[in-house]
Amino acid sequence: MSLDFAASAVGSLSREDRVGVGAYGPSTGATSPTGRSIRPAFASILFFALSFAPARADAISDFYKSKPVTLIVSAGAGGGYDTVARTVARFLGRHLPGNPSVLVKNMAGAGGIAAANFLYNAAEKDGSQIGLLQNNTPFAPIFETPGVRYAPASFEWLGSPSVETSFLAVRAAAPVASLDDAKQREVTVGAAGLNSTPAFYARLIKDLFGTKLKVVSGYPGQTEALMAMNRGDIDGYTDIQLGALLVTRADWLSDRRIRPLLYYGPTQPAELAGVPHVREAVTNEDDRTLVDAAFAPLALGRPFAMPPGAPAERLAAMRKALAETFADPEFQSESKRLGLGSDAPQSGEQIAGVIRRVYGTTPHVLDRLRKLDKVPP
């Protein structure tokens, strides 16, 4: 870069001055044919070019050499988000100028809102603190969630290792074989509670297709729901995460121990070939717009962000380092071993684009989405 800059600087001189540089430069106090002194002017430009060029890169490297990066994860230790954060932390420093250490700090609370509030309002804005946020956190203001103190569009979104795919499935012995069957017969589906994502999905699918899904509370997560399906306590679950299933119970699909009825997410995984995608199954544009907004968190995957106001050059360096981390063969291997899913990395710009589109959704569709989010009396 320094030589290019120097060449540019020389090129900016007049033709006479450039002749003078070659003919008279080595002599102290030489002049060009125009009578102007050459050496002082050229020497100043060349010194500026050679000294300035590496300054920006060196400044970023010097900053990260002197200060570790803190990665705030919006969940407790031991869960999926924590595992992603700690795996990324092991590799991220290799790809940042200065190779800083990366420290993980758990900050669970309020469904991820506590960490988002901290990152937005209290975290250092010098490029040394980043966060791994819950993928529904950017959309909490749409639902007027209490306690939100951030503007999602103002975060500096960095990227995500992948997107997510989720689906509705029933146990093989359930008395339904298709979505149409679920319109005729009651299907019991597990959920942690009526405010949980699986319960929301059940209300949404019922609204879209007229199904007879009945939510049964008391199943904190996918593992517990799948065990209950295996026992025959419930018929199905609306939020089976494909990535997690392929790590823990891959044979459930290949051996047809469960029957997928509908799936959602931005990709078309081979494992769900032949299963209807929710966007293709709806019949009008308002429903498609509703589907896009409702399942937008899946398109974010596990999003990383930086507080607003971070220096532009450090933001660019962090985005580049994160993208290189996701592409790192060792990270890919470790991610595959842990079943984290890193096959469809998303850039910060892509994440910001999804968020913008959701907030630009037609108001009457957003009103419908809010009503579905509320637990019926």
KOLVEX-598610 format. One record per residue: residue number from 1; z, x, y of N, C-alpha, C in turn. Coordinates in steps of 0.1 Angstrom, whole numbers. Layout:
nr,n.zz,n.xx,n.yy,ca.zz,ca.xx,ca.yy,c.zz,c.xx,c.yy
NUM,Z,X,Y,Z,X,Y,Z,X,Y .
...
This chain:
nr,n.zz,n.xx,n.yy,ca.zz,ca.xx,ca.yy,c.zz,c.xx,c.yy
1,0,8,-12,0,0,0,0,9,13 .
2,7,20,12,8,28,24,-5,35,28 .
3,-13,39,18,-26,45,21,-35,35,26 .
4,-35,23,20,-44,12,25,-41,9,39 .
5,-28,9,42,-24,6,56,-28,17,65 .
6,-27,29,61,-32,40,69,-46,40,71 .
7,-54,37,61,-68,35,62,-72,24,72 .
8,-64,13,71,-67,2,81,-64,7,95 .
9,-53,15,96,-50,19,110,-61,29,115 .
10,-66,38,107,-76,46,111,-89,38,115 .
11,-91,28,107,-103,20,109,-102,12,122 .
12,-90,10,127,-88,3,140,-91,11,152 .
13,-92,24,150,-95,33,162,-110,31,166 .
14,-113,35,178,-127,34,182,-135,45,175 .
15,-149,43,175,-157,53,168,-155,67,174 .
16,-153,68,187,-151,81,193,-138,87,188 .
17,-128,79,187,-115,84,183,-115,88,168 .
18,-123,81,160,-124,85,146,-132,98,145 .
19,-142,100,153,-149,113,153,-139,124,157 .
20,-131,121,167,-122,131,172,-111,134,162 .
21,-107,125,154,-97,128,143,-102,138,134 .
22,-115,137,130,-121,147,120,-123,160,127 .
23,-129,160,140,-133,172,146,-122,180,153 .
24,-113,172,158,-103,179,167,-88,177,162 .
25,-86,169,152,-72,166,147,-64,178,145 .
26,-69,189,137,-60,200,134,-55,208,146 .
27,-62,207,157,-59,215,169,-49,207,177 .
28,-38,214,181,-28,208,190,-34,205,203 .
29,-32,193,208,-36,189,221,-51,187,222 .
30,-58,185,210,-73,183,211,-76,170,217 .
31,-88,169,222,-93,157,228,-106,152,221 .
32,-108,139,222,-121,134,217,-131,136,228 .
33,-144,133,224,-154,134,235,-152,125,246 .
34,-143,115,245,-140,106,257,-130,113,266 .
35,-124,124,261,-114,131,269,-100,126,266 .
36,-98,117,256,-85,112,254,-78,121,243 .
37,-66,122,244,-59,130,234,-58,122,221 .
38,-61,128,209,-62,121,197,-50,123,188 .
39,-45,135,187,-35,137,177,-22,129,179 .
40,-17,128,191,-5,120,193,-6,105,189 .
41,-18,99,193,-20,85,189,-21,83,174 .
42,-30,91,168,-32,90,154,-19,93,146 .
43,-12,103,150,0,107,143,10,95,143 .
44,11,88,154,20,77,155,17,66,146 .
45,3,63,145,-1,52,136,1,56,122 .
46,-3,68,118,-1,73,104,13,73,100 .
47,22,78,109,37,78,106,42,64,103 .
48,38,54,112,42,40,111,37,35,97 .
49,24,37,94,19,32,82,26,37,70 .
50,28,50,69,34,56,57,49,53,56 .
51,56,51,67,70,48,66,73,33,64 .
52,64,24,70,67,10,69,63,4,56 .
53,53,9,49,47,2,38,58,0,27 .
54,65,10,23,75,8,12,88,1,16 .
55,89,-1,29,102,-5,34,106,-19,29 .
56,97,-28,28,101,-41,24,105,-41,9 .
57,97,-35,1,100,-34,-14,114,-27,-15 .
58,115,-15,-8,128,-8,-9,140,-16,-4 .
59,138,-24,6,149,-32,11,153,-42,0 .
60,144,-49,-7,148,-58,-17,155,-51,-28 .
61,149,-40,-33,156,-32,-43,170,-27,-39 .
62,171,-22,-27,184,-18,-22,194,-29,-22 .
63,190,-41,-18,199,-52,-17,204,-56,-31 .
64,195,-57,-41,199,-61,-54,207,-50,-62 .
65,204,-37,-58,212,-26,-64,226,-27,-60 .
66,229,-32,-48,242,-31,-42,250,-44,-45 .
67,243,-55,-50,250,-68,-51,245,-75,-64 .
68,254,-78,-73,250,-86,-85,246,-100,-81 .
69,238,-106,-90,233,-119,-89,243,-128,-96 .
70,247,-139,-90,256,-149,-96,247,-161,-99 .
71,248,-165,-112,240,-177,-117,250,-188,-120 .
72,250,-198,-111,258,-210,-113,252,-220,-123 .
73,259,-223,-133,254,-233,-143,262,-246,-142 .
74,254,-257,-141,261,-270,-138,266,-277,-150 .
75,272,-269,-159,278,-275,-172,288,-266,-177 .
76,296,-271,-186,307,-263,-192,301,-252,-202 .
77,310,-244,-207,306,-233,-216,302,-239,-230 .
78,292,-233,-236,289,-237,-250,278,-247,-252 .
79,274,-254,-241,264,-264,-243,250,-258,-241 .
80,240,-267,-241,226,-263,-240,223,-256,-227 .
81,227,-262,-216,225,-255,-203,232,-242,-202 .
82,244,-241,-207,251,-228,-207,243,-217,-215 .
83,238,-221,-226,231,-212,-235,218,-207,-228 .
84,211,-216,-221,199,-212,-214,203,-202,-203 .
85,213,-206,-195,217,-197,-184,221,-183,-189 .
86,229,-182,-200,233,-169,-204,222,-161,-211 .
87,212,-168,-217,201,-161,-222,192,-156,-211 .
88,189,-164,-201,182,-159,-189,189,-147,-182 .
89,202,-148,-181,210,-138,-174,208,-124,-181 .
90,206,-124,-194,205,-111,-201,192,-104,-198 .
91,182,-112,-193,169,-106,-191,165,-105,-177 .
92,170,-114,-168,165,-115,-154,167,-102,-147 .
93,178,-95,-148,180,-83,-141,169,-72,-143 .
94,163,-72,-155,153,-63,-158,140,-64,-149 .
95,138,-77,-145,126,-80,-137,128,-81,-122 .
96,140,-80,-118,143,-80,-103,143,-66,-98 .
97,138,-63,-86,139,-50,-80,154,-46,-79 .
98,156,-33,-83,170,-28,-83,178,-31,-95 .
99,172,-39,-104,178,-42,-117,193,-46,-117 .
100,197,-56,-109,211,-60,-107,216,-66,-120 .
101,229,-66,-121,236,-74,-132,236,-88,-128 .
102,236,-97,-138,235,-112,-135,248,-118,-141 .
103,256,-124,-133,269,-130,-138,267,-145,-139 .
104,272,-151,-149,271,-165,-151,285,-171,-148 .
105,284,-182,-140,296,-189,-136,294,-204,-139 .
106,303,-209,-147,302,-224,-151,308,-232,-140 .
107,302,-243,-137,307,-252,-127,304,-266,-131 .
108,311,-272,-141,308,-285,-145,315,-295,-136 .
109,310,-307,-136,317,-318,-128,307,-328,-123 .
110,310,-340,-123,302,-351,-117,288,-351,-122 .
111,286,-348,-135,273,-349,-141,263,-339,-134 .
112,268,-327,-130,260,-317,-124,260,-317,-109 .
113,265,-328,-103,265,-329,-88,274,-319,-82 .
114,285,-315,-88,294,-305,-82,287,-292,-80 .
115,280,-287,-90,273,-275,-89,262,-276,-78 .
116,254,-287,-78,244,-288,-68,249,-288,-54 .
117,261,-295,-52,267,-295,-39,271,-281,-35 .
118,277,-274,-44,281,-260,-41,269,-251,-37 .
119,259,-252,-45,247,-243,-43,241,-247,-29 .
120,241,-259,-26,234,-263,-13,243,-260,-1 .
121,256,-262,-2,264,-261,10,273,-249,11 .
122,277,-243,-1,287,-232,0,282,-219,-6 .
123,272,-219,-13,267,-206,-19,261,-197,-9 .
124,262,-184,-11,256,-174,-2,241,-176,-1 .
125,236,-176,10,221,-178,12,214,-165,14 .
126,218,-155,8,212,-142,10,203,-138,-2 .
127,202,-147,-12,194,-143,-24,202,-139,-36 .
128,215,-138,-34,224,-133,-45,229,-144,-54 .
129,228,-157,-50,233,-168,-58,222,-178,-61 .
130,221,-181,-74,211,-191,-78,218,-201,-87 .
131,211,-211,-91,218,-221,-99,208,-227,-110 .
132,214,-231,-121,207,-238,-131,213,-252,-130 .
133,204,-262,-125,209,-275,-123,205,-285,-134 .
134,212,-296,-135,208,-306,-144,195,-312,-140 .
135,186,-316,-149,173,-321,-145,173,-335,-138 .
136,184,-342,-139,185,-355,-132,191,-354,-118 .
137,197,-342,-116,204,-340,-103,195,-342,-91 .
138,182,-337,-91,174,-339,-79,171,-354,-76 .
139,173,-363,-86,170,-377,-84,182,-386,-81 .
140,194,-379,-81,206,-387,-79,206,-395,-65 .
141,201,-389,-54,201,-397,-42,193,-410,-43 .
142,182,-410,-51,175,-423,-53,184,-434,-58 .
143,193,-431,-66,202,-441,-72,215,-442,-64 .
144,215,-436,-52,227,-437,-43,240,-433,-50 .
145,239,-422,-58,250,-417,-66,261,-412,-56 .
146,273,-416,-58,284,-412,-49,286,-397,-50 .
147,290,-391,-39,293,-377,-39,282,-367,-36 .
148,270,-372,-35,258,-363,-33,258,-357,-19 .
149,258,-344,-17,258,-338,-4,246,-327,-4 .
150,235,-331,-8,223,-322,-8,210,-330,-6 .
151,200,-323,-1,187,-329,0,178,-322,-10 .
152,174,-328,-21,167,-321,-32,155,-313,-27 .
153,147,-319,-18,135,-312,-13,138,-299,-6 .
154,150,-297,-1,153,-285,6,158,-274,-2 .
155,161,-276,-15,164,-265,-24,151,-256,-25 .
156,154,-243,-27,142,-234,-30,141,-234,-45 .
157,132,-242,-51,131,-243,-65,124,-230,-71 .
158,129,-225,-81,125,-212,-87,116,-213,-99 .
159,119,-223,-108,111,-224,-120,120,-230,-131 .
160,113,-231,-142,120,-237,-154,114,-231,-167 .
161,121,-228,-177,115,-222,-189,106,-231,-197 .
162,107,-244,-195,99,-253,-202,101,-267,-197 .
163,94,-277,-203,96,-291,-201,103,-297,-213 .
164,106,-309,-212,113,-316,-224,105,-328,-229 .
165,107,-330,-242,101,-342,-248,112,-350,-255 .
166,113,-363,-252,123,-371,-259,116,-383,-265 .
167,123,-389,-275,116,-401,-281,127,-411,-287 .
168,122,-423,-289,129,-433,-295,126,-433,-310 .
169,136,-433,-319,133,-433,-333,143,-442,-340 .
170,140,-447,-352,149,-454,-360,150,-447,-374 .
171,161,-450,-381,162,-444,-394,152,-451,-404 .
172,148,-443,-414,137,-448,-423,140,-461,-429 .
173,153,-465,-431,156,-477,-438,158,-489,-428 .
174,156,-486,-415,157,-497,-405,146,-507,-407 .
175,149,-520,-404,139,-531,-407,128,-532,-396 .
176,125,-520,-390,114,-520,-380,105,-508,-382 .
177,92,-510,-381,83,-498,-384,75,-495,-371 .
178,76,-503,-361,68,-501,-349,75,-507,-337 .
179,70,-504,-325,75,-509,-313,73,-524,-312 .
180,62,-529,-318,60,-544,-319,71,-550,-327 .
181,75,-544,-338,86,-549,-347,99,-550,-339 .
182,101,-540,-330,113,-540,-322,114,-551,-312 .
183,102,-558,-310,102,-570,-301,106,-582,-308 .
184,106,-582,-321,109,-593,-330,123,-593,-336 .
185,128,-581,-338,141,-580,-345,150,-571,-336 .
186,163,-574,-337,173,-566,-330,174,-552,-336 .
187,175,-542,-327,176,-528,-331,188,-523,-324 .
188,198,-518,-332,210,-512,-326,207,-497,-323 .
189,210,-493,-311,208,-479,-307,221,-474,-301 .
190,224,-461,-304,236,-455,-300,235,-449,-286 .
191,247,-448,-279,248,-442,-266,263,-439,-264 .
192,265,-429,-254,279,-426,-251,286,-437,-244 .
193,278,-444,-235,284,-455,-228,272,-462,-221 .
194,275,-473,-214,264,-480,-207,258,-473,-195 .
195,265,-463,-190,260,-455,-179,252,-443,-183 .
196,251,-441,-196,245,-429,-201,230,-430,-201 .
197,223,-418,-202,208,-418,-202,203,-426,-214 .
198,208,-425,-226,202,-433,-237,203,-448,-235 .
199,214,-452,-228,216,-466,-225,205,-470,-214 .
200,203,-462,-204,193,-464,-194,179,-465,-200 .
201,176,-456,-209,163,-457,-216,162,-470,-224 .
202,172,-474,-230,172,-487,-238,169,-499,-228 .
203,175,-499,-217,172,-510,-207,158,-509,-202 .
204,153,-496,-199,140,-494,-194,129,-499,-204 .
205,131,-495,-217,122,-499,-228,122,-514,-230 .
206,133,-520,-229,134,-534,-230,127,-541,-219 .
207,128,-536,-206,121,-541,-195,106,-540,-196 .
208,101,-529,-201,87,-526,-202,80,-533,-213 .
209,87,-534,-224,80,-539,-236,86,-552,-242 .
210,98,-557,-237,104,-568,-242,110,-566,-256 .
211,115,-554,-259,122,-551,-271,136,-557,-272 .
212,141,-557,-284,155,-563,-286,164,-551,-290 .
213,165,-541,-281,173,-530,-283,188,-534,-279 .
214,197,-532,-287,211,-535,-284,219,-522,-284 .
215,225,-518,-273,232,-506,-271,246,-507,-278 .
216,249,-497,-286,263,-496,-292,269,-483,-286 .
217,280,-484,-279,286,-473,-273,295,-465,-283 .
218,298,-453,-279,308,-445,-287,302,-433,-294 .
219,289,-429,-290,282,-418,-296,279,-408,-285 .
220,288,-398,-283,287,-389,-271,274,-381,-269 .
221,266,-379,-280,254,-371,-279,245,-373,-291 .
222,234,-365,-291,224,-366,-301,230,-364,-315 .
223,238,-354,-316,244,-350,-330,251,-362,-336 .
224,260,-368,-328,268,-379,-332,259,-391,-336 .
225,249,-394,-327,240,-405,-330,232,-403,-343 .
226,227,-391,-345,219,-389,-357,228,-390,-369 .
227,240,-386,-368,249,-387,-380,252,-402,-383 .
228,254,-410,-372,256,-424,-374,243,-431,-380 .
229,232,-427,-376,219,-432,-381,219,-429,-396 .
230,223,-417,-400,222,-412,-414,232,-421,-422 .
231,243,-425,-416,253,-433,-424,248,-448,-424 .
232,239,-452,-415,235,-466,-414,243,-474,-404 .
233,252,-467,-396,260,-474,-387,252,-480,-375 .
234,241,-473,-371,232,-478,-361,218,-476,-366 .
235,209,-483,-360,195,-482,-364,187,-470,-358 .
236,191,-467,-345,183,-457,-339,189,-451,-326 .
237,181,-443,-319,186,-436,-307,174,-434,-298 .
238,176,-437,-285,165,-437,-276,162,-423,-269 .
239,171,-413,-271,170,-401,-264,171,-389,-274 .
240,162,-389,-284,162,-377,-293,154,-366,-287 .
241,161,-355,-284,154,-344,-278,146,-336,-289 .
242,133,-335,-288,125,-330,-298,129,-315,-301 .
243,131,-307,-290,134,-293,-292,147,-291,-300 .
244,157,-299,-297,170,-297,-304,168,-302,-318 .
245,161,-313,-321,159,-318,-334,152,-307,-343 .
246,142,-301,-338,134,-291,-345,143,-279,-349 .
247,153,-276,-342,162,-265,-345,173,-270,-355 .
248,178,-282,-354,190,-286,-362,186,-294,-374 .
249,175,-302,-373,171,-311,-384,156,-313,-384 .
250,149,-302,-385,134,-302,-385,128,-311,-396 .
251,135,-311,-408,130,-318,-419,131,-333,-417 .
252,138,-338,-408,139,-352,-406,126,-358,-402 .
253,118,-351,-395,104,-356,-391,95,-353,-403 .
254,94,-341,-408,85,-338,-419,88,-346,-432 .
255,101,-349,-435,104,-357,-446,105,-372,-443 .
256,102,-376,-431,102,-390,-427,115,-397,-429 .
257,126,-390,-425,139,-396,-426,142,-404,-414 .
258,134,-402,-403,134,-410,-392,120,-415,-388 .
259,119,-426,-381,106,-431,-378,104,-432,-362 .
260,97,-423,-356,95,-423,-341,87,-436,-338 .
261,91,-443,-327,84,-454,-323,77,-452,-309 .
262,83,-443,-301,78,-442,-287,83,-428,-282 .
263,74,-421,-275,80,-408,-269,76,-407,-255 .
264,83,-398,-248,82,-396,-233,83,-382,-230 .
265,76,-378,-219,76,-364,-215,62,-360,-211 .
266,60,-348,-204,47,-345,-199,38,-338,-209 .
267,42,-335,-221,33,-329,-231,31,-338,-243 .
268,21,-334,-251,18,-341,-263,21,-332,-275 .
269,33,-331,-280,36,-322,-291,30,-327,-304 .
270,26,-317,-312,19,-320,-325,28,-327,-334 .
271,41,-325,-333,51,-331,-342,51,-347,-340 .
272,46,-351,-329,47,-366,-326,32,-372,-326 .
273,23,-365,-332,9,-370,-333,9,-384,-339 .
274,2,-393,-332,1,-407,-337,12,-416,-332 .
275,22,-410,-326,32,-419,-319,28,-422,-305 .
276,29,-435,-301,25,-439,-288,33,-432,-277 .
277,26,-427,-266,33,-422,-255,36,-434,-245 .
278,48,-434,-239,52,-445,-231,42,-448,-220 .
279,36,-438,-214,26,-441,-203,14,-448,-208 .
280,10,-445,-220,-2,-451,-226,0,-465,-231 .
281,13,-467,-234,17,-480,-240,18,-491,-230 .
282,21,-488,-217,23,-498,-207,9,-503,-203 .
283,9,-514,-196,-4,-521,-194,-8,-523,-179 .
284,1,-519,-170,-3,-521,-155,2,-509,-147 .
285,-4,-507,-136,-1,-495,-128,13,-494,-123 .
286,19,-506,-119,33,-505,-115,42,-500,-126 .
287,39,-504,-138,47,-499,-150,45,-484,-152 .
288,33,-479,-150,30,-465,-151,38,-457,-140 .
289,38,-462,-128,45,-456,-117,60,-456,-120 .
290,65,-467,-126,79,-467,-130,82,-457,-140 .
291,74,-456,-150,75,-446,-161,76,-432,-156 .
292,66,-429,-147,66,-415,-141,79,-412,-134 .
293,84,-421,-127,97,-418,-119,109,-418,-129 .
294,109,-427,-138,121,-427,-147,122,-415,-156 .
295,111,-410,-161,111,-399,-170,108,-385,-163 .
296,108,-385,-150,105,-373,-142,115,-361,-146 .
297,128,-364,-149,136,-353,-153,131,-345,-164 .
298,124,-351,-174,119,-344,-185,108,-333,-180 .
299,101,-336,-170,91,-327,-165,97,-315,-158 .
300,110,-316,-154,117,-304,-148,123,-295,-158 .
301,125,-300,-170,131,-291,-180,145,-287,-177 .
302,147,-274,-175,160,-268,-171,157,-261,-158 .
303,158,-268,-146,153,-262,-134,163,-252,-127 .
304,158,-241,-123,166,-231,-115,163,-232,-100 .
305,173,-230,-92,171,-232,-78,179,-221,-70 .
306,175,-219,-57,182,-211,-48,186,-220,-36 .
307,197,-216,-29,201,-224,-18,190,-224,-7 .
308,189,-234,1,180,-234,12,183,-223,22 .
309,173,-218,28,175,-208,39,176,-193,34 .
310,173,-191,21,173,-177,16,161,-169,22 .
311,163,-156,24,152,-148,29,139,-149,21 .
312,128,-151,28,115,-154,21,112,-143,11 .
313,114,-130,14,110,-119,5,119,-119,-7 .
314,131,-123,-6,140,-123,-18,137,-135,-26 .
315,134,-146,-20,130,-158,-27,117,-155,-36 .
316,107,-148,-30,95,-145,-37,98,-136,-49 .
317,107,-126,-46,111,-117,-57,118,-124,-68 .
318,126,-133,-65,134,-141,-76,124,-150,-84 .
319,115,-156,-77,105,-165,-84,97,-156,-93 .
320,92,-145,-89,84,-136,-97,92,-131,-109 .
321,105,-127,-106,113,-122,-117,116,-132,-128 .
322,118,-144,-123,121,-155,-133,109,-158,-141 .
323,97,-158,-135,84,-161,-142,82,-149,-153 .
324,85,-137,-149,84,-126,-158,94,-127,-169 .
325,106,-132,-166,116,-133,-176,111,-143,-187 .
326,106,-155,-182,101,-165,-192,90,-160,-201 .
327,82,-150,-195,71,-144,-203,75,-132,-211 .
328,87,-127,-209,92,-115,-216,92,-118,-231 .
329,85,-110,-240,85,-112,-254,99,-113,-260 .
330,108,-104,-255,121,-105,-261,129,-117,-258 .
331,127,-122,-245,133,-135,-241,127,-146,-250 .
332,113,-146,-252,107,-156,-260,112,-156,-274 .
333,114,-145,-280,119,-144,-293,134,-149,-294 .
334,142,-145,-284,156,-150,-284,156,-165,-282 .
335,148,-170,-273,147,-184,-270,143,-192,-282 .
336,134,-187,-290,130,-194,-302,141,-194,-312 .
337,148,-183,-313,159,-182,-323,170,-192,-320 .
338,172,-194,-307,183,-203,-303,178,-217,-301 .
339,165,-219,-302,159,-233,-301,160,-238,-287 .
340,158,-229,-277,160,-233,-263,147,-240,-258 .
341,136,-236,-263,123,-242,-258,119,-234,-245 .
342,108,-226,-247,103,-219,-235,88,-217,-236 .
343,82,-228,-241,68,-227,-244,59,-233,-233 .
344,65,-239,-223,57,-244,-212,65,-242,-198 .
345,65,-229,-194,72,-226,-182,66,-233,-170 .
346,75,-237,-161,71,-243,-148,75,-235,-136 .
347,66,-234,-126,69,-227,-114,78,-235,-105 .
348,83,-228,-95,91,-235,-85,83,-245,-77 .
349,70,-242,-75,61,-251,-68,58,-264,-76 .
350,57,-262,-89,55,-273,-98,67,-283,-98 .
351,79,-277,-99,91,-285,-98,92,-293,-85 .
352,89,-286,-74,90,-292,-61,80,-303,-60 .
353,68,-301,-66,58,-312,-66,62,-324,-73 .
354,68,-323,-85,73,-335,-92,83,-342,-84 .
355,92,-335,-77,103,-341,-69,96,-349,-57 .
356,86,-343,-51,80,-349,-40,73,-362,-44 .
357,66,-362,-56,59,-374,-60,69,-385,-63 .
358,80,-382,-69,90,-393,-72,95,-399,-59 .
359,98,-391,-50,104,-396,-37,93,-403,-29 .
360,80,-401,-33,69,-408,-26,65,-421,-34 .
361,73,-425,-44,70,-437,-51,71,-449,-43 .
362,63,-459,-46,63,-472,-38,77,-477,-38 .
363,82,-482,-27,96,-487,-26,99,-498,-35 .
364,91,-507,-38,94,-518,-47,96,-513,-61 .
365,89,-502,-65,91,-496,-78,104,-489,-79 .
366,108,-482,-68,121,-476,-68,132,-486,-69 .
367,130,-497,-62,140,-508,-63,142,-513,-77 .
368,131,-514,-84,132,-518,-98,139,-508,-107 .
369,136,-495,-104,143,-484,-111,158,-484,-109 .
370,162,-487,-96,176,-487,-93,183,-499,-101 .
371,176,-510,-101,182,-522,-108,184,-519,-123 .
372,174,-511,-129,176,-508,-143,187,-498,-146 .
373,189,-490,-136,200,-479,-137,214,-486,-137 .
374,215,-497,-130,228,-503,-129,232,-511,-142 .
375,244,-509,-146,249,-516,-158,250,-531,-156 .
376,243,-539,-164,244,-554,-161,258,-559,-163 .
377,262,-569,-156,276,-574,-157,278,-581,-170 .
